[in-house]
Amino acid sequence: MTGYISVRKAEEHNLKSIDVDIPRDRLVVVTGPSGSGKSTLVLDTIFAEGQRRYVESLSSYARRFLGRLDKPKVEKITGLPPAISIEQKGRTKNPRSTVSTSTEIHDYLRLLYANIGIAHCVQCGLPMEQLTAESAARLLLDENGGQRIHVLAPVVCGEVGKHEECLEGLHKNGFVRVRVDGVVMDIDEVNLDARKKHDIDVVVDRLELNQKNRERLIGSLETALETGDGRAIISREGADDLTFAEQLMCPKCGIQYEKLGPKAFSFN
């Protein structure tokens, strides 16, 4: 029966050849008077069989270090997933304990989520991205080959002011063009309204996406990431901008997050 743990002819201890179907992926409570066979069914039959099957799936070397449960007196059990048992007498006085800490798998779950988990933005729910200059270049060449692009570095994002010191510093560092509020112009031509918010992106390079320009593209992306505090923008004609970041960043909201690590999954 799909979606159920099906037990047939269970006869362990005081069970009298019973059949039972227990829904999977649900919270199921087994109740009854003392001595009715609750623990025998759940622990001595279902859990014991799940543990026995798990141990049998391991190598002979690993089985040497694990306690082995005898096969319970039952004709068959189907739909049985891996099983974990927590004894009542093993209760902890710590109110912050969870199933993962009680079963000592919390540290393993932290490592698992930190290494293969996909972080999502807490605001819009999109998967967050983290790319190096080389991986960003590879992605651009694979998906946008032949296009002409601007490689930009964001230096001012929605801030009020004329930003004269910022522009002067960019000019001294050898940059000659910027994109101000969506318009590309020479730095010498910029004259901002000090009462309004502005976006300023430095034009690092303008080139065609092809394998011939691969090394040049990687170098420009590295410069953009360094100038843009870990962020680089790719402006394409007739398409939305692409944003790459060295840190985890939401491609839509632009919010940056710390790199995933085991510490992110600790409740302490």
C-alpha positions as CSV (number, residue, x, y, z in Angstrom):
1,M,0.0,0.0,0.0
2,T,1.6,3.2,-1.2
3,G,2.2,5.9,1.5
4,Y,2.0,3.4,4.4
5,I,4.1,1.3,6.6
6,S,2.3,-2.0,6.3
7,V,2.8,-4.7,9.0
8,R,1.5,-8.2,8.4
9,K,1.1,-11.0,11.0
10,A,3.2,-9.4,13.8
11,E,3.6,-11.9,16.6
12,E,6.4,-10.4,18.7
13,H,5.9,-10.9,22.5
14,N,2.1,-10.4,23.2
15,L,1.1,-9.5,19.7
16,K,-1.5,-11.9,18.3
17,S,-0.7,-12.0,14.5
18,I,-1.9,-8.4,14.0
19,D,-2.0,-6.5,10.7
20,V,-1.7,-2.7,10.7
21,D,-1.1,0.1,8.2
22,I,0.6,3.3,9.5
23,P,0.6,6.5,7.4
24,R,4.1,7.6,6.3
25,D,5.4,11.2,6.7
26,R,2.8,11.9,9.4
27,L,2.8,12.3,13.1
28,V,1.2,9.1,14.4
29,V,0.4,8.4,18.0
30,V,0.0,4.8,19.2
31,T,-2.2,4.6,22.4
32,G,-3.7,2.0,24.6
33,P,-3.7,0.5,28.1
34,S,-0.5,-0.8,29.7
35,G,0.5,-4.1,28.4
36,S,-1.5,-3.8,25.2
37,G,1.6,-4.1,23.0
38,K,2.3,-0.5,22.0
39,S,6.0,-0.7,22.7
40,T,6.2,-4.1,21.2
41,L,4.7,-3.0,17.9
42,V,6.6,0.3,17.6
43,L,9.9,-0.5,19.1
44,D,10.4,-4.3,19.1
45,T,8.8,-4.8,15.7
46,I,8.8,-1.8,13.4
47,F,12.0,0.0,14.7
48,A,13.8,-3.3,15.2
49,E,13.2,-4.3,11.6
50,G,14.2,-0.9,10.3
51,Q,17.4,-1.0,12.3
52,R,18.2,-4.5,11.2
53,R,17.7,-3.6,7.5
54,Y,19.9,-0.6,7.9
55,V,22.7,-2.6,9.5
56,E,22.5,-5.2,6.8
57,S,23.0,-2.5,4.1
58,L,26.4,-1.6,5.6
59,S,29.7,-3.3,4.9
60,S,30.8,-6.3,6.9
61,Y,33.5,-4.2,8.5
62,A,31.1,-1.5,9.6
63,R,28.7,-4.1,11.0
64,R,31.3,-5.2,13.5
65,F,31.0,-1.9,15.4
66,L,27.2,-1.8,15.6
67,G,24.8,-3.7,17.8
68,R,22.6,-6.0,15.8
69,L,18.9,-6.6,16.5
70,D,17.3,-10.0,16.0
71,K,14.6,-10.2,13.3
72,P,11.2,-9.6,14.9
73,K,8.5,-12.2,14.6
74,V,6.5,-10.7,11.7
75,E,5.6,-12.1,8.3
76,K,6.5,-8.9,6.4
77,I,6.8,-5.1,6.7
78,T,6.7,-3.0,3.6
79,G,7.2,0.8,3.1
80,L,9.6,1.0,6.0
81,P,12.0,4.0,5.9
82,P,15.2,4.3,8.0
83,A,14.2,4.4,11.7
84,I,15.3,6.4,14.8
85,S,14.2,5.5,18.3
86,I,14.4,7.8,21.3
87,E,13.9,6.2,24.7
88,Q,11.5,7.8,27.2
89,K,14.0,7.4,30.0
90,G,16.6,9.2,28.0
91,R,14.9,12.5,28.3
92,T,17.1,15.5,28.8
93,K,16.5,18.4,31.1
94,N,17.6,20.9,28.5
95,P,14.5,22.6,27.1
96,R,16.3,23.5,23.9
97,S,17.0,19.9,22.8
98,T,15.7,18.9,19.4
99,V,15.4,15.5,17.7
100,S,18.7,16.1,15.9
101,T,20.6,16.9,19.1
102,S,19.0,14.0,21.0
103,T,20.0,11.6,18.3
104,E,23.4,13.2,17.9
105,I,23.0,13.9,14.1
106,H,22.8,17.7,14.5
107,D,26.5,18.3,13.6
108,Y,26.3,16.0,10.6
109,L,23.2,17.9,9.3
110,R,25.0,21.2,9.8
111,L,27.9,20.0,7.6
112,L,25.5,18.6,5.0
113,Y,23.4,21.8,4.7
114,A,26.5,24.0,4.7
115,N,28.3,22.1,1.9
116,I,25.5,21.1,-0.5
117,G,22.6,23.4,0.6
118,I,21.3,26.1,-1.8
119,A,20.7,29.4,0.0
120,H,17.6,31.4,-0.9
121,C,16.9,35.1,-0.4
122,V,14.7,35.7,2.6
123,Q,12.9,38.5,0.8
124,C,12.1,37.2,-2.6
125,G,12.9,33.5,-2.3
126,L,15.2,33.3,-5.3
127,P,18.4,31.1,-5.1
128,M,21.4,33.2,-4.2
129,E,24.6,33.1,-6.3
130,Q,28.3,33.3,-5.6
131,L,30.7,33.4,-8.5
132,T,34.4,34.0,-9.1
133,A,35.7,36.0,-12.1
134,E,36.5,32.8,-13.9
135,S,33.2,31.1,-13.3
136,A,31.3,34.3,-14.2
137,A,33.3,34.5,-17.5
138,R,32.5,30.9,-18.3
139,L,28.8,31.5,-17.7
140,L,28.8,34.6,-19.8
141,L,30.6,32.9,-22.7
142,D,28.3,29.8,-22.6
143,E,25.0,31.7,-22.5
144,N,25.7,35.1,-24.2
145,G,28.4,34.4,-26.8
146,G,28.6,37.0,-29.5
147,Q,27.0,39.9,-27.6
148,R,28.7,43.2,-26.9
149,I,28.7,44.0,-23.2
150,H,29.8,46.6,-20.7
151,V,31.6,45.3,-17.6
152,L,30.7,47.7,-14.8
153,A,31.5,48.1,-11.1
154,P,28.8,49.6,-8.8
155,V,30.3,52.3,-6.5
156,V,27.2,54.3,-5.5
157,C,23.8,52.7,-5.0
158,G,20.8,54.9,-4.4
159,E,22.7,57.6,-2.4
160,V,21.9,61.3,-2.2
161,G,24.7,63.8,-3.2
162,K,26.9,65.0,-5.9
163,H,29.6,62.3,-5.1
164,E,32.4,64.5,-6.4
165,E,35.1,62.9,-4.3
166,C,34.1,59.4,-5.5
167,L,34.2,60.5,-9.1
168,E,37.6,62.2,-8.6
169,G,39.0,59.1,-7.1
170,L,37.8,57.0,-10.0
171,H,39.4,59.4,-12.5
172,K,42.7,59.2,-10.6
173,N,42.6,55.4,-10.8
174,G,42.4,55.6,-14.6
175,F,38.7,55.2,-15.2
176,V,37.2,57.6,-17.8
177,R,33.6,56.5,-18.1
178,V,30.7,55.8,-15.7
179,R,27.1,54.9,-16.0
180,V,25.0,57.4,-14.0
181,D,21.3,56.5,-13.3
182,G,21.4,54.3,-16.4
183,V,23.2,56.6,-18.8
184,V,26.8,56.1,-19.8
185,M,29.0,59.2,-20.0
186,D,32.5,60.5,-19.5
187,I,33.4,61.2,-15.8
188,D,34.2,64.9,-16.8
189,E,30.6,65.3,-18.0
190,V,28.9,64.2,-14.7
191,N,27.0,67.0,-12.9
192,L,24.7,65.5,-10.3
193,D,21.8,67.0,-8.4
194,A,22.9,66.9,-4.8
195,R,19.3,66.6,-3.6
196,K,18.5,63.4,-5.4
197,K,19.5,59.7,-5.1
198,H,21.9,58.4,-7.7
199,D,23.4,55.1,-8.9
200,I,26.9,55.2,-10.3
201,D,28.6,52.3,-12.0
202,V,32.2,52.5,-13.3
203,V,32.7,51.3,-16.9
204,V,35.6,48.9,-16.6
205,D,35.5,47.5,-20.1
206,R,33.5,47.2,-23.3
207,L,34.0,44.1,-25.3
208,E,32.4,41.3,-27.4
209,L,31.8,38.0,-25.7
210,N,33.9,35.3,-27.5
211,Q,36.7,32.9,-26.6
212,K,39.3,35.2,-28.1
213,N,38.5,37.7,-25.4
214,R,38.2,35.2,-22.6
215,E,41.3,36.3,-20.6
216,R,40.5,39.9,-21.1
217,L,37.0,39.3,-19.8
218,I,38.3,37.5,-16.7
219,G,40.7,40.4,-16.0
220,S,37.9,43.0,-16.4
221,L,35.6,41.0,-14.1
222,E,38.4,40.8,-11.5
223,T,38.9,44.6,-11.7
224,A,35.1,45.2,-11.4
225,L,34.8,42.9,-8.4
226,E,37.7,44.7,-6.7
227,T,36.4,48.1,-7.5
228,G,32.7,47.3,-6.7
229,D,33.4,45.8,-3.3
230,G,32.8,42.2,-4.5
231,R,30.2,43.0,-7.1
232,A,30.3,43.3,-10.9
233,I,27.5,44.2,-13.3
234,I,27.2,43.1,-17.0
235,S,25.2,45.4,-19.1
236,R,23.8,43.9,-22.3
237,E,22.0,45.6,-25.2
238,G,18.3,44.9,-25.1
239,A,18.4,42.7,-22.0
240,D,18.5,43.2,-18.2
241,D,21.7,43.6,-16.4
242,L,23.4,40.6,-14.9
243,T,25.0,41.0,-11.4
244,F,27.8,38.8,-10.1
245,A,29.1,38.7,-6.6
246,E,32.0,37.1,-4.7
247,Q,29.7,36.8,-1.7
248,L,26.3,35.1,-1.6
249,M,24.0,37.7,-3.2
250,C,20.4,37.7,-4.3
251,P,20.4,38.5,-8.1
252,K,17.1,40.4,-7.8
253,C,17.3,42.2,-4.5
254,G,21.0,42.7,-4.5
255,I,21.2,41.8,-0.8
256,Q,24.5,40.1,0.3
257,Y,24.7,37.3,2.8
258,E,27.6,35.6,4.5
259,K,29.0,32.5,3.0
260,L,27.2,29.3,4.1
261,G,29.0,27.5,6.9
262,P,28.1,25.1,9.7
263,K,27.8,28.1,12.1
264,A,24.7,29.3,10.1
265,F,22.8,26.2,11.3
266,S,23.6,26.5,15.0
267,F,20.8,27.8,17.3
268,N,23.3,28.8,20.0
